[in-house]
């Protein structure tokens, strides 16, 4: 691709860049999923297209950045996910993490300059790909409490512990890690170089779906963290955090909604192409085997239901995207009630889109049954369509729709919003 040095200035240009990359990824998506290798090639394609810096405005000193907003980033993630859900998720995590410094920096108050340049600007200027998690692991997710920090001299810390991450740890240039100081205290969010000899990464090689995200477990053994690499503090009490700070998990959750939506739309579009191209033959029994004609009434009914489900999920996701983009523009003036309303919309998008993606990709396996595989060794279920189902299932298994619905109902009925901004 020839877009490495191009700076998008309008919708037409960025859409062309994303579309070219999506088309490129779609060509060998099935083969790459079967191989299940570390996504170094995929990250190289993202870098060539300039997408890791897409969400960041150019810094007058550091340079870099392309200045896209959240809505544009969500659209890019969604389109890439239609071609390859793993690449969409990898980029979604990177975008959310790149804004960590913004959410933790606090409102401008005229105090001394930051000891570390704004993370997103530095990330864009250095060409970093970020991985990690900017919030502590939820309770009950492992036998250990997660990474911890102990004092090392006057201004530094030592990072120890281990944690599993969903994306890019095998290929990241920097890790964003939430760690608790030894004893008690609010968690810190720190920046770590994975090349340090005290950082050990173990790739997750047995995933059912989303196999190319670069997920894995990272262990930290006395890794020095100077004060300049502490990005901020997360108040343990949600009520002590500024509303703008608590948008951080909502941004990631919304980006992952667009990953799920993209997977569903990609599966639907590819299945449509298969069913349009079916050859005439003896009519099979309804819903058993590949229909012989594109005007088969049962096939039309199925696609009507699936297209409607996709349109519904897209409408809910886009409403949440518009609202959260407005919340980000409000910045530190965002109020608590406004934040709660945004959290409800993101939670609603999750509860609609996740189950819809799983149902849609499951039904498509039936609609394309009997189609010739796209490549040798593709197996049953049509031309590699099991990939879409596995990706949708793996991605959405991390959320709990019943919990989201309970929180939405509690907010609607009782105007409460204690849990709404949390990531789990």
C-alpha positions in Angstrom: 0.0 0.0 0.0 1.1 3.6 -0.7 -0.6 5.5 2.1 2.1 5.5 4.8 2.9 9.2 4.5 -0.6 10.4 3.6 -2.5 12.6 6.1 -6.2 12.3 5.7 -7.9 15.7 5.5 -11.5 14.6 4.7 -13.8 11.7 4.9 -13.2 10.6 1.4 -9.5 10.1 1.9 -9.7 8.3 5.2 -12.5 6.0 4.0 -10.3 5.1 1.0 -7.4 4.3 3.3 -9.5 2.1 5.5 -11.3 0.4 2.6 -8.0 -0.5 0.9 -6.7 -2.0 4.1 -9.9 -3.9 4.8 -9.9 -5.3 1.2 -6.2 -6.4 1.7 -7.0 -8.1 5.0 -10.1 -9.9 3.6 -8.0 -11.6 0.9 -6.2 -13.9 3.3 -8.2 -13.6 6.5 -9.2 -17.2 6.5 -5.7 -18.5 6.0 -4.3 -16.2 8.6 -6.9 -17.3 11.1 -6.1 -21.0 10.5 -2.4 -20.3 11.0 -3.0 -18.5 14.3 0.4 -16.8 14.3 1.5 -13.7 16.2 0.0 -10.7 14.3 3.2 -9.0 13.3 2.2 -9.0 9.6 -1.2 -7.5 10.5 0.5 -4.8 12.6 2.8 -4.0 9.7 -0.2 -3.5 7.5 -1.8 -1.1 10.1 1.4 0.9 10.3 1.7 1.1 6.5 -1.8 2.6 6.4 -1.0 5.0 9.2 -3.9 3.8 11.3 -2.2 3.6 14.8 -1.9 7.4 14.8 -5.3 8.0 13.3 -7.1 9.1 16.4 -4.4 11.5 17.6 -4.1 15.2 16.7 -0.7 16.3 15.5 1.4 17.7 18.4 3.3 21.0 17.6 6.5 19.7 19.1 6.3 15.9 18.7 4.5 15.9 15.4 2.7 12.8 14.2 -1.1 12.2 14.6 -3.9 12.5 12.1 -6.7 14.1 14.2 -9.6 11.8 13.7 -12.4 11.9 16.3 -14.1 9.0 18.1 -16.8 8.5 15.6 -14.3 8.2 12.7 -12.2 5.8 14.7 -15.2 3.6 15.5 -16.1 3.5 11.8 -12.5 2.5 10.9 -12.6 -0.3 13.5 -16.0 -1.5 12.3 -14.9 -1.7 8.7 -11.6 -3.5 9.5 -13.5 -5.9 11.8 -15.8 -6.9 8.9 -12.7 -8.2 7.1 -10.8 -9.4 10.2 -12.2 -9.1 13.7 -8.9 -9.7 15.4 -7.3 -6.7 13.7 -10.3 -4.6 14.5 -10.0 -5.5 18.2 -6.3 -5.0 18.3 -6.7 -1.5 16.9 -9.7 -0.8 19.2 -7.6 -1.5 22.3 -4.7 0.6 21.0 -7.0 3.6 20.4 -8.6 3.4 23.8 -5.2 3.1 25.5 -3.7 6.0 23.6 -6.2 8.3 25.4 -5.2 7.1 28.9 -3.1 10.2 29.6 -6.0 12.5 28.7 -8.4 10.8 31.1 -5.9 10.7 34.0 -4.2 14.1 33.6 -6.9 16.1 35.4 -8.3 19.5 34.2 -5.9 22.2 33.1 -5.1 24.3 36.1 -1.9 26.2 35.2 0.4 24.0 37.2 3.8 22.7 36.0 4.0 20.8 32.7 3.6 17.1 32.6 6.7 15.1 33.4 5.8 12.8 30.6 4.5 14.1 27.2 0.9 13.4 26.5 0.7 9.7 25.8 -1.3 9.9 22.6 1.0 12.5 21.0 4.1 10.6 22.1 2.5 7.3 20.8 1.8 8.9 17.4 5.2 10.5 17.1 7.1 7.3 18.1 4.9 5.0 16.1 4.1 2.9 19.1 1.4 0.2 19.3 -0.1 0.1 22.8 -1.4 -3.0 24.7 -2.5 -3.6 28.2 -5.3 -2.4 30.4 -5.8 0.9 32.1 -8.0 -0.5 34.9 -7.3 -3.1 37.6 -8.5 -6.7 36.9 -12.0 -7.3 38.2 -12.3 -9.4 41.3 -12.4 -13.1 40.8 -10.4 -13.1 37.5 -7.3 -14.9 38.8 -5.5 -16.3 41.8 -3.3 -13.3 42.2 -4.4 -9.7 42.8 -2.6 -8.5 39.6 0.4 -6.3 39.2 1.7 -4.4 42.2 4.2 -1.6 42.8 6.7 -1.2 45.6 8.9 1.9 46.3 12.3 2.0 44.7 14.1 5.0 46.0 12.5 8.4 46.2 10.8 8.8 42.9 10.6 5.3 41.4 8.7 2.1 41.7 9.3 -1.6 41.0 6.5 -3.5 39.1 5.8 -7.1 39.9 3.0 -9.6 39.2 1.3 -10.9 36.2 -1.9 -10.3 34.2 -3.6 -11.6 31.1 -4.4 -9.1 28.4 -6.8 -9.4 25.5 -4.7 -7.7 22.8 -1.3 -7.1 21.2 1.0 -8.0 24.1 3.1 -10.1 21.7 3.7 -7.2 19.4 3.2 -4.1 21.4 5.8 -1.3 21.6 4.6 -0.2 25.1 2.3 -1.6 27.7 -0.2 0.4 29.7 -0.6 -1.3 33.1 -2.8 -0.6 36.1 -1.0 -1.7 39.3 -1.7 -1.2 43.0 0.9 0.1 45.4 2.0 -2.5 48.0 -0.4 -2.4 50.9 -3.3 0.0 50.2 -3.9 2.9 48.0 -5.4 3.9 44.6 -4.1 2.0 41.6 -1.5 3.7 39.4 -1.4 3.5 35.6 2.1 3.1 34.3 3.9 2.8 31.0 6.2 -0.2 30.5 8.6 -1.1 27.8 8.0 -4.8 27.0 11.6 -5.2 25.8 12.8 -4.8 29.4 14.5 -8.1 30.6 12.1 -8.2 33.6 9.0 -8.5 31.3 8.0 -12.0 30.2 5.2 -12.5 27.7 3.4 -15.8 27.1 1.1 -15.8 24.0 -2.4 -17.2 24.3 -2.3 -19.9 21.6 -5.4 -21.9 22.3 -8.2 -19.3 21.8 -11.4 -20.3 20.2 -11.8 -17.1 18.3 -10.1 -13.7 17.9 -6.9 -15.7 17.5 -4.8 -12.9 15.9 -5.2 -10.2 18.5 -1.9 -11.0 20.1 -3.5 -11.8 23.4 -1.5 -13.3 26.2 -0.2 -13.1 29.8 2.5 -10.8 30.9 4.7 -11.3 34.0 6.6 -8.5 35.6 9.7 -9.2 37.7 11.1 -6.1 39.4 10.6 -3.9 36.4 11.7 -0.3 37.2 9.0 2.4 36.7 10.4 5.9 37.1 8.1 8.6 38.1 8.0 10.0 34.6 6.3 6.7 33.4 3.5 7.0 35.9 0.6 8.2 33.7 -1.9 8.9 36.6 -3.9 7.5 39.5 -7.2 5.7 39.3 -9.5 6.6 42.3 -10.7 3.4 43.9 -13.9 5.2 44.8 -15.8 5.8 41.6 -17.5 8.8 43.1 -14.1 10.4 43.7 -13.2 10.3 40.0 -14.1 13.1 37.6 -16.9 12.2 35.2 -14.5 12.7 32.3 -12.0 10.2 33.8 -14.7 7.5 34.0 -15.3 7.8 30.2 -12.1 5.7 29.7 -13.7 2.3 30.0 -16.7 3.4 28.1 -14.5 4.4 25.1 -13.0 0.8 25.0 -16.4 -0.8 25.4 -17.9 1.2 22.6 -15.0 0.4 20.3 -15.5 -3.3 21.0 -19.2 -2.9 20.2 -18.1 -1.7 16.7 -15.8 -4.7 16.5 -18.7 -7.1 17.1 -20.9 -5.1 14.7 -18.2 -5.3 12.0 -17.8 -9.1 12.5 -21.6 -9.5 12.0 -21.7 -7.2 9.0 -18.7 -8.9 7.4 -20.3 -12.4 7.8 -23.6 -11.2 6.4 -21.9 -9.6 3.3 -19.8 -12.6 2.6 -22.7 -15.0 3.0 -24.8 -12.9 0.6 -22.1 -13.2 -2.0 -22.0 -17.0 -1.6 -25.8 -17.3 -1.8 -26.0 -15.0 -4.9 -23.5 -17.3 -6.7 -25.2 -20.7 -6.0 -25.6 -22.9 -9.0 -28.9 -24.4 -10.1 -29.7 -27.8 -8.8 -32.3 -30.0 -7.1 -34.2 -27.9 -4.5 -33.2 -29.0 -1.0 -35.5 -29.2 1.9 -36.1 -25.9 3.7 -33.2 -24.8 5.8 -31.1 -27.9 5.0 -28.2 -27.3 2.7 -27.4 -24.5 0.4 -30.5 -23.1 -1.4 -30.5 -23.6 -5.1 -31.7 -20.1 -6.0 -31.2 -16.6 -4.7 -35.0 -16.1 -4.8 -35.7 -19.0 -2.6 -38.5 -17.8 -0.2 -36.9 -19.3 2.9 -33.6 -17.7 2.0 -35.2 -14.3 1.5 -37.0 -14.6 4.8 -33.7 -15.5 6.6 -31.8 -12.6 5.0 -34.6 -10.2 5.8 -34.4 -11.2 9.5 -30.6 -11.0 9.6 -30.4 -7.7 7.7 -33.0 -6.2 10.1 -31.0 -7.4 13.1 -27.8 -5.9 11.8 -29.6 -2.6 11.0 -31.0 -2.5 14.5 -27.7 -3.2 16.2 -26.0 -0.5 14.0 -28.7 2.1 14.9 -28.2 1.5 18.7 -24.4 1.5 18.3 -24.4 4.7 16.3 -26.6 6.5 18.8 -24.2 5.6 21.6 -21.2 6.7 19.4 -22.7 10.1 18.7 -23.5 10.7 22.4 -20.0 9.5 23.6 -18.3 11.7 21.0 -20.2 14.7 22.4 -19.2 13.7 26.0 -15.6 13.6 25.0 -15.8 17.1 23.4 -17.3 18.3 26.7 -14.2 17.2 28.5 -13.8 18.2 32.1 -17.0 20.1 32.1 -19.0 16.8 31.8 -21.4 16.3 34.7 -22.1 13.1 36.7 -25.7 12.8 35.3 -24.4 13.2 31.7 -21.8 10.5 32.3 -24.5 8.2 33.6 -26.6 8.8 30.5 -23.7 8.0 28.3 -22.9 4.8 30.2 -26.6 3.7 29.7 -26.3 4.1 25.9 -23.0 2.2 25.7 -24.4 -0.6 27.9 -27.5 -0.7 25.7 -25.3 -1.0 22.6 -23.5 -3.9 24.1 -26.6 -5.8 25.1 -28.1 -5.4 21.6 -25.0 -5.9 19.4 -23.3 -8.8 21.2 -26.2 -11.3 21.1 -27.1 -10.1 17.6 -23.6 -10.8 16.4 -23.6 -14.3 17.8 -27.1 -15.1 16.5 -26.3 -13.7 13.1 -23.0 -15.6 12.6 -24.6 -18.8 13.9 -27.5 -18.6 11.4 -25.1 -17.8 8.6 -23.4 -21.1 9.1 -26.7 -22.8 8.2 -27.3 -20.6 5.2 -23.9 -21.4 3.6 -23.8 -25.0 4.5 -22.8 -27.0 1.4 -20.9 -24.2 -0.2 -17.4 -25.1 -1.5 -14.6 -24.1 0.9 -12.7 -21.0 0.0 -9.3 -22.7 0.5 -8.0 -26.3 0.9 -8.6 -27.5 4.4 -11.3 -25.0 5.2 -13.6 -27.7 6.5 -17.3 -27.6 6.8 -19.6 -24.6 7.4 -19.1 -23.1 4.0 -16.0 -21.1 2.9 -14.4 -20.5 6.3 -17.6 -19.0 7.9 -16.9 -20.7 11.2 -14.3 -17.9 11.7 -17.0 -15.3 12.1 -18.9 -17.3 14.6 -15.8 -18.1 16.7 -14.7 -14.5 16.6 -18.2 -13.2 17.7 -18.5 -15.8 20.4 -15.0 -15.1 21.8 -15.4 -11.4 21.8 -18.9 -11.2 23.3 -18.2 -13.8 26.0 -16.3 -11.2 28.0 -19.4 -9.1 28.6 -22.4 -10.1 30.8 -25.6 -8.9 29.2 -27.7 -9.7 32.3 -25.4 -7.4 34.4 -25.7 -4.6 31.8 -29.5 -5.0 31.7 -29.7 -4.9 35.5 -27.7 -1.7 35.6 -29.7 -0.1 32.9 -32.9 -1.0 34.7 -31.6 0.3 38.0 -30.7 3.6 36.4 -34.0 3.9 34.6 -36.1 2.9 37.6 -34.1 4.4 40.5 -31.8 6.9 38.8 -28.7 5.1 40.1 -25.5 4.8 38.2 -22.8 3.4 40.6 -21.7 0.5 38.3 -22.5 1.9 34.9 -19.0 3.1 33.9 -17.2 0.0 35.1 -15.6 -2.2 32.5 -16.9 -5.5 33.8 
